[in-house]
C-alpha cells in the first residue's frame, strides 16, 4: 500500500469523490502543511495555522496508480484559483499535492505539465514535500455519506461527486 495526500478545497468533497475509486483502501480527512502541531477545525478555518484541508488516501498501486490519482485530483477541483474553491476562500482551501517521496514529486510535476494545456489560466497547485498529517475530528470523516441530506451536501458536494463519477466511471468500485 502507498499513501497520497491532496488538498483541493473542502475535504468533505474530496473525500466523497475518492472513496468510490477502485484501489482506494481507505481515506481520511485532515490537515497538512501548517505550523501548528495540534490543529483543529476552528483553528485551521481561521487561516492562522497554515494548514490545508486535505485527504490522505491509502491505495493499492496495483489497482490504481499514483499518476492516475493525481489526474483525478487535478480534475476534481479548480487548480487555477489561488486559495479558493467555489465559495471557500483562504489558504486552508489551496490546491496542493503533498508528496511522500521523490517519485511522487516527479510524477506530480509531470502531471501538472501534462494537464496545463487543459486550463485557460495557469495552474497554481503547490507541490510540497509531505511533513505531517493530522486527522480531522471524527464528525468530518465520511461526512457526505453520513450527512447527505444536509443542504451543503445536496447543493455543493453531490453535484461534484456526480460529475467526478461520470468522468471516472471506469475507475469506480
N, C-alpha and C positions, 0 to 999 in steps of 0.2 A: 504494500500500500504506500501511496505517496500523499503529500498534502499540497493544496493550493490555497492561497489566501488573497481574496479580491475585495475591493471596495468599489461600489458604483451607485452611491445614493443610499437610500433606506435599506437596511439589511433585511427587513421583512420581505421586500420584493425580491431581492437577490436570492435569499434562501428558498423562497417558494419556486423560483424558476429552476434552480439546480437540483432540487430534491427529486425531480422526475427523470433525471438523466441516467441512463444505463451506465454502470461502473461507479457511480457515486455511492459510496458505502455509508457515509454519514456527513452531516453538515451542521455547523454551529454558528450562530450569530454572535458577534463580539466586537472587540475594539483592538486596533493595532495602530502603530505609527506615532504614538504620542510620548509625552514625557512624564506622565503620572504612572505610578506603579499600582494604583488601585482605582482605575477609572470606573465610574458608574454612569448610568444613562444620563442623569441630570447634568453631571459634570461634563460629559462628552458633548451633550447638546448645547452647552454654554459656549463651546468653541475654545475653551481655555486650556484643555488638556493636550491638544494637538492630535488626538486620536481620530481615526476614521471609523465609521461603522463598516464592518467587514463581515464576510463569511469565511469560515475555514472549512474546506472541503477535503475529506479523506476519500481517495479514489483509487480504483484498480487500473493501473496504466495498460493492462492487457485488454481492458474493455473500453476505456476512453483515454485518449492521450491528453497530456498537459496542453499541447498545442490546440487541440480541439476545445478544451475547456477555456483557453484564452480567447479563441474566436467567439465562443458563446458569450463569454463575459463582455467582450467588446460590442457584441450585437445586442446585449441585454440592457444597455443604458446609453446615454449620450456622452461619449468620451471627449467631446469638443467643448464642453462647458466647464469652466474653472469653478470648483467649489459649489456646484449647483446641479441638481437633478430635479426637474419639474419645479414644484413649489418649495422644495427643500434646499436651503442655502446654508453655506458655512463649510469650513474645512472638513468637518466630520462627514460631509457628503461627497468628498472629492473622488475622482476616478483614480484608482490606484491598484497596482499589482505588487504585492509583497512577495519577493522571490526567495525560495528556500535554499537555492544553490546556484552555481554559475550556469548550469544547463538551463534552469528556468529563466534566469536573467537573459540569456542569449535568445531563448525561444520568445520571450516577451518582446524584445527589441525587434525580432524578425516579424512577429505577428502585427505589431504596430505599424511597421513599414509596409507590410502586405496590405493592411486594411486602410491606410491613409487615403488612397485614391477614392474610397467609397464615401468619404465625407467631404462636404463642401468647405468646412472650416478645419483648421489644424487640430490634431489630436493633442490633448493636454494631460493625458493619463500619465501618472507618475509610475516609474519602475524603481522600487526601493527594496533593498535587502530586508528580509524578514528579521525582526528582532524578538517580538513577544506578541502573544495573543492572550487577550483577557476575555473569557466567556461572558457574554451579556447575561443579565438577570434571567431567571427561569421563564418569566412571562413573555420574554422576547423569542424564545425557542419555539419553532414550529408555529409561528404566530398566525400565518394565513390559514393554515389547516384548522386551527383551533378557534379562529375568530372571523371566519369567512362572512358572517352575517353583518359585521360592523361596516359602517358606511365607507370608511377609508379603504377597507379591503375590497368592497364592491366597486368603488369608483376608481381607485388607483391601482391596486395590486392585481385584481382579476383581469383587467384588460392587458396588462403587461405579461402576465402568465399565459394567457391565451395566445397572444402574438408570439411569444417565445416558443411555446409548444407547437405552434404551426410551423415556425421556422425550422425547428429541430425535431420534427415528428419522427424521423427515422432513428433518432437517438434516445427516445423515451423508453422507460422501463415497461 
